[in-house]
Amino acid sequence: MLRKLFFRFSQDIEKVMADKLTQVLKATKVEVIDTSGGCGSMYRLEIESPEFQGKSKVKQHQMVVEALKTELAGAHGYSIKTNIPK
């Protein structure tokens, strides 16, 4: 039962994060994956956005973290991969 609850929470927060990245960064592709096994403490984020054009990878990652500052506040870690649409 508790595992189901964690899984449900994880899916909900993944959707919230994806929706926020799509809206704030005008992302054309977003992938948010809970890599912690469902407890929501580790995430892999892959974002493609035209907003990254002309910005360094460091700045791109800062933009992602700023957009998700509330959602990532309780996370133990995350990895970010950013791309510019072709």
N, CA, C and O atoms as a Maestro MAE file, in Angstrom:
{
 s_m_m2io_version
 :::
 2.0.0
}

f_m_ct {
 s_m_title
 :::
 protein
 m_atom[344] {
  # First column is atom index #
  i_m_mmod_type
  r_m_x_coord
  r_m_y_coord
  r_m_z_coord
  i_m_residue_number
  s_m_chain_name
  s_m_pdb_residue_name
  s_m_pdb_atom_name
  i_m_atomic_number
  :::
  1 25 0.828 -1.193 0.000 1 A "MET " " N  " 7
  2 3 0.000 0.000 0.000 1 A "MET " " CA " 6
  3 2 0.872 1.257 0.000 1 A "MET " " C  " 6
  4 15 0.640 2.178 -0.784 1 A "MET " " O  " 8
  5 25 1.872 1.293 0.877 2 A "LEU " " N  " 7
  6 3 2.750 2.458 0.961 2 A "LEU " " CA " 6
  7 2 3.536 2.628 -0.329 2 A "LEU " " C  " 6
  8 15 3.747 3.750 -0.788 2 A "LEU " " O  " 8
  9 25 3.970 1.521 -0.913 3 A "ARG " " N  " 7
  10 3 4.702 1.577 -2.183 3 A "ARG " " CA " 6
  11 2 3.821 2.170 -3.280 3 A "ARG " " C  " 6
  12 15 4.299 2.965 -4.089 3 A "ARG " " O  " 8
  13 25 2.551 1.797 -3.319 4 A "LYS " " N  " 7
  14 3 1.611 2.351 -4.287 4 A "LYS " " CA " 6
  15 2 1.462 3.855 -4.091 4 A "LYS " " C  " 6
  16 15 1.400 4.611 -5.061 4 A "LYS " " O  " 8
  17 25 1.406 4.280 -2.843 5 A "LEU " " N  " 7
  18 3 1.267 5.694 -2.527 5 A "LEU " " CA " 6
  19 2 2.490 6.470 -3.010 5 A "LEU " " C  " 6
  20 15 2.349 7.538 -3.604 5 A "LEU " " O  " 8
  21 25 3.695 5.940 -2.759 6 A "PHE " " N  " 7
  22 3 4.916 6.584 -3.235 6 A "PHE " " CA " 6
  23 2 4.928 6.649 -4.763 6 A "PHE " " C  " 6
  24 15 5.303 7.669 -5.340 6 A "PHE " " O  " 8
  25 25 4.515 5.557 -5.416 7 A "PHE " " N  " 7
  26 3 4.499 5.514 -6.868 7 A "PHE " " CA " 6
  27 2 3.542 6.560 -7.419 7 A "PHE " " C  " 6
  28 15 3.861 7.251 -8.386 7 A "PHE " " O  " 8
  29 25 2.388 6.675 -6.814 8 A "ARG " " N  " 7
  30 3 1.387 7.663 -7.249 8 A "ARG " " CA " 6
  31 2 1.931 9.077 -7.060 8 A "ARG " " C  " 6
  32 15 1.802 9.914 -7.953 8 A "ARG " " O  " 8
  33 25 2.539 9.348 -5.902 9 A "PHE " " N  " 7
  34 3 3.133 10.658 -5.634 9 A "PHE " " CA " 6
  35 2 4.209 10.966 -6.667 9 A "PHE " " C  " 6
  36 15 4.282 12.082 -7.182 9 A "PHE " " O  " 8
  37 25 5.033 9.987 -6.964 10 A "SER " " N  " 7
  38 3 6.125 10.154 -7.918 10 A "SER " " CA " 6
  39 2 5.578 10.515 -9.291 10 A "SER " " C  " 6
  40 15 6.096 11.419 -9.946 10 A "SER " " O  " 8
  41 25 4.542 9.823 -9.731 11 A "GLN " " N  " 7
  42 3 3.945 10.121 -11.030 11 A "GLN " " CA " 6
  43 2 3.357 11.527 -11.050 11 A "GLN " " C  " 6
  44 15 3.497 12.241 -12.042 11 A "GLN " " O  " 8
  45 25 2.709 11.927 -9.977 12 A "ASP " " N  " 7
  46 3 2.106 13.255 -9.895 12 A "ASP " " CA " 6
  47 2 3.173 14.344 -9.966 12 A "ASP " " C  " 6
  48 15 3.019 15.311 -10.712 12 A "ASP " " O  " 8
  49 25 4.237 14.198 -9.210 13 A "ILE " " N  " 7
  50 3 5.275 15.221 -9.178 13 A "ILE " " CA " 6
  51 2 6.022 15.260 -10.511 13 A "ILE " " C  " 6
  52 15 6.437 16.332 -10.951 13 A "ILE " " O  " 8
  53 25 6.196 14.122 -11.152 14 A "GLU " " N  " 7
  54 3 6.821 14.097 -12.472 14 A "GLU " " CA " 6
  55 2 5.994 14.900 -13.470 14 A "GLU " " C  " 6
  56 15 6.548 15.649 -14.274 14 A "GLU " " O  " 8
  57 25 4.685 14.749 -13.425 15 A "LYS " " N  " 7
  58 3 3.795 15.491 -14.332 15 A "LYS " " CA " 6
  59 2 3.836 16.979 -14.020 15 A "LYS " " C  " 6
  60 15 3.888 17.802 -14.934 15 A "LYS " " O  " 8
  61 25 3.814 17.332 -12.742 16 A "VAL " " N  " 7
  62 3 3.897 18.737 -12.351 16 A "VAL " " CA " 6
  63 2 5.191 19.360 -12.870 16 A "VAL " " C  " 6
  64 15 5.184 20.465 -13.411 16 A "VAL " " O  " 8
  65 25 6.282 18.653 -12.703 17 A "MET " " N  " 7
  66 3 7.581 19.151 -13.151 17 A "MET " " CA " 6
  67 2 7.617 19.302 -14.671 17 A "MET " " C  " 6
  68 15 8.086 20.319 -15.183 17 A "MET " " O  " 8
  69 25 7.129 18.304 -15.386 18 A "ALA " " N  " 7
  70 3 7.112 18.354 -16.851 18 A "ALA " " CA " 6
  71 2 6.246 19.502 -17.347 18 A "ALA " " C  " 6
  72 15 6.638 20.232 -18.258 18 A "ALA " " O  " 8
  73 25 5.078 19.659 -16.754 19 A "ASP " " N  " 7
  74 3 4.182 20.749 -17.150 19 A "ASP " " CA " 6
  75 2 4.819 22.116 -16.901 19 A "ASP " " C  " 6
  76 15 4.708 23.023 -17.727 19 A "ASP " " O  " 8
  77 25 5.478 22.250 -15.771 20 A "LYS " " N  " 7
  78 3 6.113 23.527 -15.424 20 A "LYS " " CA " 6
  79 2 7.252 23.843 -16.395 20 A "LYS " " C  " 6
  80 15 7.382 24.983 -16.842 20 A "LYS " " O  " 8
  81 25 8.072 22.853 -16.723 21 A "LEU " " N  " 7
  82 3 9.169 23.065 -17.668 21 A "LEU " " CA " 6
  83 2 8.641 23.433 -19.054 21 A "LEU " " C  " 6
  84 15 9.213 24.281 -19.740 21 A "LEU " " O  " 8
  85 25 7.565 22.799 -19.452 22 A "THR " " N  " 7
  86 3 6.952 23.104 -20.744 22 A "THR " " CA " 6
  87 2 6.458 24.544 -20.774 22 A "THR " " C  " 6
  88 15 6.640 25.259 -21.760 22 A "THR " " O  " 8
  89 25 5.841 24.948 -19.695 23 A "GLN " " N  " 7
  90 3 5.280 26.296 -19.628 23 A "GLN " " CA " 6
  91 2 6.360 27.366 -19.452 23 A "GLN " " C  " 6
  92 15 6.418 28.315 -20.234 23 A "GLN " " O  " 8
  93 25 7.198 27.227 -18.455 24 A "VAL " " N  " 7
  94 3 8.181 28.261 -18.113 24 A "VAL " " CA " 6
  95 2 9.285 28.382 -19.163 24 A "VAL " " C  " 6
  96 15 9.671 29.490 -19.533 24 A "VAL " " O  " 8
  97 25 9.792 27.243 -19.643 25 A "LEU " " N  " 7
  98 3 10.906 27.264 -20.589 25 A "LEU " " CA " 6
  99 2 10.466 27.053 -22.033 25 A "LEU " " C  " 6
  100 15 11.299 26.950 -22.934 25 A "LEU " " O  " 8
  101 25 9.153 26.988 -22.248 26 A "LYS " " N  " 7
  102 3 8.622 26.754 -23.597 26 A "LYS " " CA " 6
  103 2 9.268 25.512 -24.217 26 A "LYS " " C  " 6
  104 15 9.604 25.482 -25.401 26 A "LYS " " O  " 8
  105 25 9.426 24.506 -23.387 27 A "ALA " " N  " 7
  106 3 10.095 23.275 -23.810 27 A "ALA " " CA " 6
  107 2 9.289 22.546 -24.877 27 A "ALA " " C  " 6
  108 15 8.064 22.452 -24.800 27 A "ALA " " O  " 8
  109 25 9.998 22.038 -25.866 28 A "THR " " N  " 7
  110 3 9.369 21.265 -26.929 28 A "THR " " CA " 6
  111 2 9.439 19.771 -26.642 28 A "THR " " C  " 6
  112 15 8.707 18.978 -27.235 28 A "THR " " O  " 8
  113 25 10.327 19.397 -25.728 29 A "LYS " " N  " 7
  114 3 10.447 17.996 -25.304 29 A "LYS " " CA " 6
  115 2 10.879 17.989 -23.837 29 A "LYS " " C  " 6
  116 15 11.832 18.668 -23.455 29 A "LYS " " O  " 8
  117 25 10.174 17.223 -23.036 30 A "VAL " " N  " 7
  118 3 10.498 17.122 -21.607 30 A "VAL " " CA " 6
  119 2 10.367 15.674 -21.171 30 A "VAL " " C  " 6
  120 15 9.390 14.996 -21.490 30 A "VAL " " O  " 8
  121 25 11.360 15.219 -20.443 31 A "GLU " " N  " 7
  122 3 11.314 13.895 -19.838 31 A "GLU " " CA " 6
  123 2 11.740 14.042 -18.385 31 A "GLU " " C  " 6
  124 15 12.846 14.501 -18.100 31 A "GLU " " O  " 8
  125 25 10.865 13.654 -17.474 32 A "VAL " " N  " 7
  126 3 11.163 13.687 -16.040 32 A "VAL " " CA " 6
  127 2 11.004 12.265 -15.531 32 A "VAL " " C  " 6
  128 15 9.918 11.690 -15.600 32 A "VAL " " O  " 8
  129 25 12.090 11.702 -15.023 33 A "ILE " " N  " 7
  130 3 12.066 10.313 -14.570 33 A "ILE " " CA " 6
  131 2 12.572 10.233 -13.137 33 A "ILE " " C  " 6
  132 15 13.660 10.711 -12.816 33 A "ILE " " O  " 8
  133 25 11.763 9.623 -12.289 34 A "ASP " " N  " 7
  134 3 12.149 9.385 -10.900 34 A "ASP " " CA " 6
  135 2 13.090 8.183 -10.899 34 A "ASP " " C  " 6
  136 15 12.668 7.058 -11.167 34 A "ASP " " O  " 8
  137 25 14.346 8.421 -10.603 35 A "THR " " N  " 7
  138 3 15.342 7.339 -10.609 35 A "THR " " CA " 6
  139 2 15.570 6.764 -9.212 35 A "THR " " C  " 6
  140 15 16.478 5.956 -9.015 35 A "THR " " O  " 8
  141 25 14.757 7.174 -8.248 36 A "SER " " N  " 7
  142 3 14.924 6.721 -6.869 36 A "SER " " CA " 6
  143 2 14.111 5.477 -6.556 36 A "SER " " C  " 6
  144 15 14.147 4.978 -5.431 36 A "SER " " O  " 8
  145 25 13.383 4.975 -7.536 37 A "GLY " " N  " 7
  146 3 12.546 3.815 -7.280 37 A "GLY " " CA " 6
  147 2 11.157 4.183 -6.801 37 A "GLY " " C  " 6
  148 15 10.419 3.326 -6.314 37 A "GLY " " O  " 8
  149 25 10.797 5.435 -6.932 38 A "GLY " " N  " 7
  150 3 9.437 5.848 -6.604 38 A "GLY " " CA " 6
  151 2 9.281 6.743 -5.402 38 A "GLY " " C  " 6
  152 15 8.170 7.201 -5.132 38 A "GLY " " O  " 8
  153 25 10.348 7.015 -4.663 39 A "CYS " " N  " 7
  154 3 10.192 7.833 -3.454 39 A "CYS " " CA " 6
  155 2 10.355 9.334 -3.720 39 A "CYS " " C  " 6
  156 15 10.111 10.152 -2.834 39 A "CYS " " O  " 8
  157 25 10.767 9.692 -4.936 40 A "GLY " " N  " 7
  158 3 10.855 11.095 -5.297 40 A "GLY " " CA " 6
  159 2 12.067 11.832 -4.783 40 A "GLY " " C  " 6
  160 15 12.011 13.044 -4.577 40 A "GLY " " O  " 8
  161 25 13.174 11.120 -4.569 41 A "SER " " N  " 7
  162 3 14.359 11.802 -4.042 41 A "SER " " CA " 6
  163 2 15.448 12.012 -5.091 41 A "SER " " C  " 6
  164 15 16.395 12.761 -4.852 41 A "SER " " O  " 8
  165 25 15.327 11.359 -6.257 42 A "MET " " N  " 7
  166 3 16.322 11.493 -7.324 42 A "MET " " CA " 6
  167 2 15.586 11.563 -8.671 42 A "MET " " C  " 6
  168 15 14.650 10.803 -8.920 42 A "MET " " O  " 8
  169 25 16.024 12.482 -9.524 43 A "TYR " " N  " 7
  170 3 15.367 12.649 -10.821 43 A "TYR " " CA " 6
  171 2 16.376 12.775 -11.946 43 A "TYR " " C  " 6
  172 15 17.482 13.283 -11.764 43 A "TYR " " O  " 8
  173 25 15.969 12.301 -13.106 44 A "ARG " " N  " 7
  174 3 16.695 12.556 -14.346 44 A "ARG " " CA " 6
  175 2 15.800 13.448 -15.191 44 A "ARG " " C  " 6
  176 15 14.658 13.096 -15.486 44 A "ARG " " O  " 8
  177 25 16.326 14.605 -15.578 45 A "LEU " " N  " 7
  178 3 15.560 15.590 -16.328 45 A "LEU " " CA " 6
  179 2 16.202 15.789 -17.688 45 A "LEU " " C  " 6
  180 15 17.401 16.053 -17.783 45 A "LEU " " O  " 8
  181 25 15.407 15.662 -18.737 46 A "GLU " " N  " 7
  182 3 15.879 15.932 -20.090 46 A "GLU " " CA " 6
  183 2 14.935 16.946 -20.703 46 A "GLU " " C  " 6
  184 15 13.732 16.706 -20.806 46 A "GLU " " O  " 8
  185 25 15.488 18.087 -21.110 47 A "ILE " " N  " 7
  186 3 14.675 19.188 -21.598 47 A "ILE " " CA " 6
  187 2 15.244 19.720 -22.903 47 A "ILE " " C  " 6
  188 15 16.450 19.931 -23.032 47 A "ILE " " O  " 8
  189 25 14.363 19.933 -23.861 48 A "GLU " " N  " 7
  190 3 14.723 20.573 -25.119 48 A "GLU " " CA " 6
  191 2 13.906 21.857 -25.214 48 A "GLU " " C  " 6
  192 15 12.677 21.829 -25.137 48 A "GLU " " O  " 8
  193 25 14.596 22.977 -25.380 49 A "SER " " N  " 7
  194 3 13.897 24.262 -25.389 49 A "SER " " CA " 6
  195 2 14.621 25.286 -26.258 49 A "SER " " C  " 6
  196 15 15.849 25.369 -26.232 49 A "SER " " O  " 8
  197 25 13.864 26.059 -27.024 50 A "PRO " " N  " 7
  198 3 14.480 27.140 -27.791 50 A "PRO " " CA " 6
  199 2 15.021 28.245 -26.882 50 A "PRO " " C  " 6
  200 15 15.852 29.047 -27.307 50 A "PRO " " O  " 8
  201 25 14.556 28.289 -25.646 51 A "GLU " " N  " 7
  202 3 15.024 29.283 -24.677 51 A "GLU " " CA " 6
  203 2 16.511 29.089 -24.330 51 A "GLU " " C  " 6
  204 15 17.145 29.998 -23.794 51 A "GLU " " O  " 8
  205 25 17.061 27.914 -24.633 52 A "PHE " " N  " 7
  206 3 18.466 27.628 -24.337 52 A "PHE " " CA " 6
  207 2 19.419 28.187 -25.395 52 A "PHE " " C  " 6
  208 15 20.633 28.220 -25.194 52 A "PHE " " O  " 8
  209 25 18.862 28.622 -26.512 53 A "GLN " " N  " 7
  210 3 19.691 29.130 -27.618 53 A "GLN " " CA " 6
  211 2 20.617 30.240 -27.133 53 A "GLN " " C  " 6
  212 15 20.176 31.201 -26.503 53 A "GLN " " O  " 8
  213 25 21.911 30.093 -27.435 54 A "GLY " " N  " 7
  214 3 22.891 31.113 -27.095 54 A "GLY " " CA " 6
  215 2 23.338 31.125 -25.642 54 A "GLY " " C  " 6
  216 15 24.104 32.000 -25.239 54 A "GLY " " O  " 8
  217 25 22.873 30.171 -24.855 55 A "LYS " " N  " 7
  218 3 23.239 30.110 -23.435 55 A "LYS " " CA " 6
  219 2 24.170 28.920 -23.193 55 A "LYS " " C  " 6
  220 15 24.049 27.881 -23.841 55 A "LYS " " O  " 8
  221 25 25.088 29.089 -22.260 56 A "SER " " N  " 7
  222 3 25.996 27.999 -21.910 56 A "SER " " CA " 6
  223 2 25.216 26.872 -21.225 56 A "SER " " C  " 6
  224 15 24.102 27.078 -20.743 56 A "SER " " O  " 8
  225 25 25.812 25.695 -21.191 57 A "LYS " " N  " 7
  226 3 25.173 24.560 -20.498 57 A "LYS " " CA " 6
  227 2 24.923 24.899 -19.036 57 A "LYS " " C  " 6
  228 15 23.889 24.527 -18.481 57 A "LYS " " O  " 8
  229 25 25.854 25.597 -18.411 58 A "VAL " " N  " 7
  230 3 25.682 25.980 -17.002 58 A "VAL " " CA " 6
  231 2 24.439 26.860 -16.856 58 A "VAL " " C  " 6
  232 15 23.624 26.635 -15.961 58 A "VAL " " O  " 8
  233 25 24.289 27.849 -17.719 59 A "LYS " " N  " 7
  234 3 23.134 28.746 -17.661 59 A "LYS " " CA " 6
  235 2 21.838 27.983 -17.944 59 A "LYS " " C  " 6
  236 15 20.818 28.231 -17.302 59 A "LYS " " O  " 8
  237 25 21.879 27.059 -18.902 60 A "GLN " " N  " 7
  238 3 20.702 26.244 -19.213 60 A "GLN " " CA " 6
  239 2 20.259 25.449 -17.985 60 A "GLN " " C  " 6
  240 15 19.073 25.397 -17.660 60 A "GLN " " O  " 8
  241 25 21.221 24.839 -17.317 61 A "HIS " " N  " 7
  242 3 20.914 24.043 -16.129 61 A "HIS " " CA " 6
  243 2 20.390 24.936 -14.998 61 A "HIS " " C  " 6
  244 15 19.491 24.541 -14.257 61 A "HIS " " O  " 8
  245 25 20.949 26.123 -14.873 62 A "GLN " " N  " 7
  246 3 20.455 27.063 -13.868 62 A "GLN " " CA " 6
  247 2 19.011 27.446 -14.150 62 A "GLN " " C  " 6
  248 15 18.216 27.596 -13.222 62 A "GLN " " O  " 8
  249 25 18.667 27.604 -15.416 63 A "MET " " N  " 7
  250 3 17.286 27.932 -15.791 63 A "MET " " CA " 6
  251 2 16.329 26.810 -15.382 63 A "MET " " C  " 6
  252 15 15.227 27.071 -14.900 63 A "MET " " O  " 8
  253 25 16.756 25.571 -15.576 64 A "VAL " " N  " 7
  254 3 15.928 24.416 -15.196 64 A "VAL " " CA " 6
  255 2 15.742 24.379 -13.681 64 A "VAL " " C  " 6
  256 15 14.623 24.224 -13.191 64 A "VAL " " O  " 8
  257 25 16.832 24.522 -12.950 65 A "VAL " " N  " 7
  258 3 16.768 24.482 -11.484 65 A "VAL " " CA " 6
  259 2 15.896 25.617 -10.956 65 A "VAL " " C  " 6
  260 15 15.114 25.412 -10.027 65 A "VAL " " O  " 8
  261 25 16.020 26.802 -11.530 66 A "GLU " " N  " 7
  262 3 15.198 27.943 -11.105 66 A "GLU " " CA " 6
  263 2 13.713 27.665 -11.359 66 A "GLU " " C  " 6
  264 15 12.868 27.972 -10.519 66 A "GLU " " O  " 8
  265 25 13.405 27.091 -12.507 67 A "ALA " " N  " 7
  266 3 12.013 26.784 -12.839 67 A "ALA " " CA " 6
  267 2 11.408 25.756 -11.881 67 A "ALA " " C  " 6
  268 15 10.208 25.777 -11.608 67 A "ALA " " O  " 8
  269 25 12.263 24.853 -11.374 68 A "LEU " " N  " 7
  270 3 11.774 23.764 -10.513 68 A "LEU " " CA " 6
  271 2 12.237 23.897 -9.065 68 A "LEU " " C  " 6
  272 15 12.307 22.900 -8.347 68 A "LEU " " O  " 8
  273 25 12.552 25.108 -8.632 69 A "LYS " " N  " 7
  274 3 13.127 25.273 -7.293 69 A "LYS " " CA " 6
  275 2 12.234 24.698 -6.195 69 A "LYS " " C  " 6
  276 15 12.751 24.125 -5.236 69 A "LYS " " O  " 8
  277 25 10.950 24.829 -6.300 70 A "THR " " N  " 7
  278 3 10.039 24.286 -5.279 70 A "THR " " CA " 6
  279 2 10.023 22.768 -5.326 70 A "THR " " C  " 6
  280 15 10.107 22.109 -4.290 70 A "THR " " O  " 8
  281 25 9.915 22.210 -6.527 71 A "GLU " " N  " 7
  282 3 9.814 20.759 -6.690 71 A "GLU " " CA " 6
  283 2 11.118 20.038 -6.345 71 A "GLU " " C  " 6
  284 15 11.092 18.912 -5.850 71 A "GLU " " O  " 8
  285 25 12.242 20.677 -6.603 72 A "LEU " " N  " 7
  286 3 13.537 20.043 -6.331 72 A "LEU " " CA " 6
  287 2 14.043 20.289 -4.914 72 A "LEU " " C  " 6
  288 15 15.059 19.722 -4.512 72 A "LEU " " O  " 8
  289 25 13.351 21.120 -4.163 73 A "ALA " " N  " 7
  290 3 13.802 21.464 -2.809 73 A "ALA " " CA " 6
  291 2 13.959 20.229 -1.920 73 A "ALA " " C  " 6
  292 15 14.871 20.181 -1.095 73 A "ALA " " O  " 8
  293 25 13.101 19.249 -2.073 74 A "GLY " " N  " 7
  294 3 13.169 18.052 -1.237 74 A "GLY " " CA " 6
  295 2 13.946 16.910 -1.861 74 A "GLY " " C  " 6
  296 15 14.084 15.851 -1.250 74 A "GLY " " O  " 8
  297 25 14.453 17.106 -3.065 75 A "ALA " " N  " 7
  298 3 15.181 16.035 -3.759 75 A "ALA " " CA " 6
  299 2 16.597 15.928 -3.215 75 A "ALA " " C  " 6
  300 15 17.197 16.925 -2.812 75 A "ALA " " O  " 8
  301 25 17.122 14.714 -3.208 76 A "HIS " " N  " 7
  302 3 18.500 14.482 -2.774 76 A "HIS " " CA " 6
  303 2 19.468 14.717 -3.915 76 A "HIS " " C  " 6
  304 15 20.640 15.023 -3.694 76 A "HIS " " O  " 8
  305 25 18.972 14.572 -5.145 77 A "GLY " " N  " 7
  306 3 19.838 14.776 -6.288 77 A "GLY " " CA " 6
  307 2 19.071 14.711 -7.589 77 A "GLY " " C  " 6
  308 15 17.936 14.237 -7.639 77 A "GLY " " O  " 8
  309 25 19.709 15.195 -8.640 78 A "TYR " " N  " 7
  310 3 19.097 15.168 -9.950 78 A "TYR " " CA " 6
  311 2 20.192 15.322 -11.004 78 A "TYR " " C  " 6
  312 15 21.256 15.884 -10.745 78 A "TYR " " O  " 8
  313 25 19.903 14.811 -12.186 79 A "SER " " N  " 7
  314 3 20.799 15.018 -13.329 79 A "SER " " CA " 6
  315 2 19.987 15.747 -14.387 79 A "SER " " C  " 6
  316 15 18.791 15.506 -14.550 79 A "SER " " O  " 8
  317 25 20.657 16.641 -15.102 80 A "ILE " " N  " 7
  318 3 19.980 17.451 -16.099 80 A "ILE " " CA " 6
  319 2 20.707 17.321 -17.429 80 A "ILE " " C  " 6
  320 15 21.932 17.410 -17.505 80 A "ILE " " O  " 8
  321 25 19.918 17.109 -18.469 81 A "LYS " " N  " 7
  322 3 20.440 17.111 -19.841 81 A "LYS " " CA " 6
  323 2 19.589 18.106 -20.620 81 A "LYS " " C  " 6
  324 15 18.365 17.981 -20.667 81 A "LYS " " O  " 8
  325 25 20.237 19.091 -21.229 82 A "THR " " N  " 7
  326 3 19.503 20.097 -21.992 82 A "THR " " CA " 6
  327 2 19.948 20.084 -23.444 82 A "THR " " C  " 6
  328 15 21.099 19.787 -23.762 82 A "THR " " O  " 8
  329 25 18.999 20.416 -24.320 83 A "ASN " " N  " 7
  330 3 19.261 20.491 -25.752 83 A "ASN " " CA " 6
  331 2 18.490 21.641 -26.361 83 A "ASN " " C  " 6
  332 15 17.486 22.096 -25.811 83 A "ASN " " O  " 8
  333 25 18.968 22.106 -27.500 84 A "ILE " " N  " 7
  334 3 18.284 23.127 -28.277 84 A "ILE " " CA " 6
  335 2 17.616 22.401 -29.457 84 A "ILE " " C  " 6
  336 15 18.259 21.576 -30.106 84 A "ILE " " O  " 8
  337 25 16.328 22.695 -29.748 85 A "PRO " " N  " 7
  338 3 15.670 22.030 -30.880 85 A "PRO " " CA " 6
  339 2 16.412 22.301 -32.187 85 A "PRO " " C  " 6
  340 15 16.971 23.378 -32.391 85 A "PRO " " O  " 8
  341 25 16.403 21.302 -33.062 86 A "LYS " " N  " 7
  342 3 17.086 21.445 -34.374 86 A "LYS " " CA " 6
  343 2 16.152 22.036 -35.393 86 A "LYS " " C  " 6
  344 15 16.539 22.231 -36.545 86 A "LYS " " O  " 8
  :::
 }
 m_bond[343] {
  # First column is bond index #
  i_m_from
  i_m_to
  i_m_order
  :::
  1 1 2 1
  2 2 3 1
  3 3 4 2
  4 3 5 1
  5 5 6 1
  6 6 7 1
  7 7 8 2
  8 7 9 1
  9 9 10 1
  10 10 11 1
  11 11 12 2
  12 11 13 1
  13 13 14 1
  14 14 15 1
  15 15 16 2
  16 15 17 1
  17 17 18 1
  18 18 19 1
  19 19 20 2
  20 19 21 1
  21 21 22 1
  22 22 23 1
  23 23 24 2
  24 23 25 1
  25 25 26 1
  26 26 27 1
  27 27 28 2
  28 27 29 1
  29 29 30 1
  30 30 31 1
  31 31 32 2
  32 31 33 1
  33 33 34 1
  34 34 35 1
  35 35 36 2
  36 35 37 1
  37 37 38 1
  38 38 39 1
  39 39 40 2
  40 39 41 1
  41 41 42 1
  42 42 43 1
  43 43 44 2
  44 43 45 1
  45 45 46 1
  46 46 47 1
  47 47 48 2
  48 47 49 1
  49 49 50 1
  50 50 51 1
  51 51 52 2
  52 51 53 1
  53 53 54 1
  54 54 55 1
  55 55 56 2
  56 55 57 1
  57 57 58 1
  58 58 59 1
  59 59 60 2
  60 59 61 1
  61 61 62 1
  62 62 63 1
  63 63 64 2
  64 63 65 1
  65 65 66 1
  66 66 67 1
  67 67 68 2
  68 67 69 1
  69 69 70 1
  70 70 71 1
  71 71 72 2
  72 71 73 1
  73 73 74 1
  74 74 75 1
  75 75 76 2
  76 75 77 1
  77 77 78 1
  78 78 79 1
  79 79 80 2
  80 79 81 1
  81 81 82 1
  82 82 83 1
  83 83 84 2
  84 83 85 1
  85 85 86 1
  86 86 87 1
  87 87 88 2
  88 87 89 1
  89 89 90 1
  90 90 91 1
  91 91 92 2
  92 91 93 1
  93 93 94 1
  94 94 95 1
  95 95 96 2
  96 95 97 1
  97 97 98 1
  98 98 99 1
  99 99 100 2
  100 99 101 1
  101 101 102 1
  102 102 103 1
  103 103 104 2
  104 103 105 1
  105 105 106 1
  106 106 107 1
  107 107 108 2
  108 107 109 1
  109 109 110 1
  110 110 111 1
  111 111 112 2
  112 111 113 1
  113 113 114 1
  114 114 115 1
  115 115 116 2
  116 115 117 1
  117 117 118 1
  118 118 119 1
  119 119 120 2
  120 119 121 1
  121 121 122 1
  122 122 123 1
  123 123 124 2
  124 123 125 1
  125 125 126 1
  126 126 127 1
  127 127 128 2
  128 127 129 1
  129 129 130 1
  130 130 131 1
  131 131 132 2
  132 131 133 1
  133 133 134 1
  134 134 135 1
  135 135 136 2
  136 135 137 1
  137 137 138 1
  138 138 139 1
  139 139 140 2
  140 139 141 1
  141 141 142 1
  142 142 143 1
  143 143 144 2
  144 143 145 1
  145 145 146 1
  146 146 147 1
  147 147 148 2
  148 147 149 1
  149 149 150 1
  150 150 151 1
  151 151 152 2
  152 151 153 1
  153 153 154 1
  154 154 155 1
  155 155 156 2
  156 155 157 1
  157 157 158 1
  158 158 159 1
  159 159 160 2
  160 159 161 1
  161 161 162 1
  162 162 163 1
  163 163 164 2
  164 163 165 1
  165 165 166 1
  166 166 167 1
  167 167 168 2
  168 167 169 1
  169 169 170 1
  170 170 171 1
  171 171 172 2
  172 171 173 1
  173 173 174 1
  174 174 175 1
  175 175 176 2
  176 175 177 1
  177 177 178 1
  178 178 179 1
  179 179 180 2
  180 179 181 1
  181 181 182 1
  182 182 183 1
  183 183 184 2
  184 183 185 1
  185 185 186 1
  186 186 187 1
  187 187 188 2
  188 187 189 1
  189 189 190 1
  190 190 191 1
  191 191 192 2
  192 191 193 1
  193 193 194 1
  194 194 195 1
  195 195 196 2
  196 195 197 1
  197 197 198 1
  198 198 199 1
  199 199 200 2
  200 199 201 1
  201 201 202 1
  202 202 203 1
  203 203 204 2
  204 203 205 1
  205 205 206 1
  206 206 207 1
  207 207 208 2
  208 207 209 1
  209 209 210 1
  210 210 211 1
  211 211 212 2
  212 211 213 1
  213 213 214 1
  214 214 215 1
  215 215 216 2
  216 215 217 1
  217 217 218 1
  218 218 219 1
  219 219 220 2
  220 219 221 1
  221 221 222 1
  222 222 223 1
  223 223 224 2
  224 223 225 1
  225 225 226 1
  226 226 227 1
  227 227 228 2
  228 227 229 1
  229 229 230 1
  230 230 231 1
  231 231 232 2
  232 231 233 1
  233 233 234 1
  234 234 235 1
  235 235 236 2
  236 235 237 1
  237 237 238 1
  238 238 239 1
  239 239 240 2
  240 239 241 1
  241 241 242 1
  242 242 243 1
  243 243 244 2
  244 243 245 1
  245 245 246 1
  246 246 247 1
  247 247 248 2
  248 247 249 1
  249 249 250 1
  250 250 251 1
  251 251 252 2
  252 251 253 1
  253 253 254 1
  254 254 255 1
  255 255 256 2
  256 255 257 1
  257 257 258 1
  258 258 259 1
  259 259 260 2
  260 259 261 1
  261 261 262 1
  262 262 263 1
  263 263 264 2
  264 263 265 1
  265 265 266 1
  266 266 267 1
  267 267 268 2
  268 267 269 1
  269 269 270 1
  270 270 271 1
  271 271 272 2
  272 271 273 1
  273 273 274 1
  274 274 275 1
  275 275 276 2
  276 275 277 1
  277 277 278 1
  278 278 279 1
  279 279 280 2
  280 279 281 1
  281 281 282 1
  282 282 283 1
  283 283 284 2
  284 283 285 1
  285 285 286 1
  286 286 287 1
  287 287 288 2
  288 287 289 1
  289 289 290 1
  290 290 291 1
  291 291 292 2
  292 291 293 1
  293 293 294 1
  294 294 295 1
  295 295 296 2
  296 295 297 1
  297 297 298 1
  298 298 299 1
  299 299 300 2
  300 299 301 1
  301 301 302 1
  302 302 303 1
  303 303 304 2
  304 303 305 1
  305 305 306 1
  306 306 307 1
  307 307 308 2
  308 307 309 1
  309 309 310 1
  310 310 311 1
  311 311 312 2
  312 311 313 1
  313 313 314 1
  314 314 315 1
  315 315 316 2
  316 315 317 1
  317 317 318 1
  318 318 319 1
  319 319 320 2
  320 319 321 1
  321 321 322 1
  322 322 323 1
  323 323 324 2
  324 323 325 1
  325 325 326 1
  326 326 327 1
  327 327 328 2
  328 327 329 1
  329 329 330 1
  330 330 331 1
  331 331 332 2
  332 331 333 1
  333 333 334 1
  334 334 335 1
  335 335 336 2
  336 335 337 1
  337 337 338 1
  338 338 339 1
  339 339 340 2
  340 339 341 1
  341 341 342 1
  342 342 343 1
  343 343 344 2
  :::
 }
}
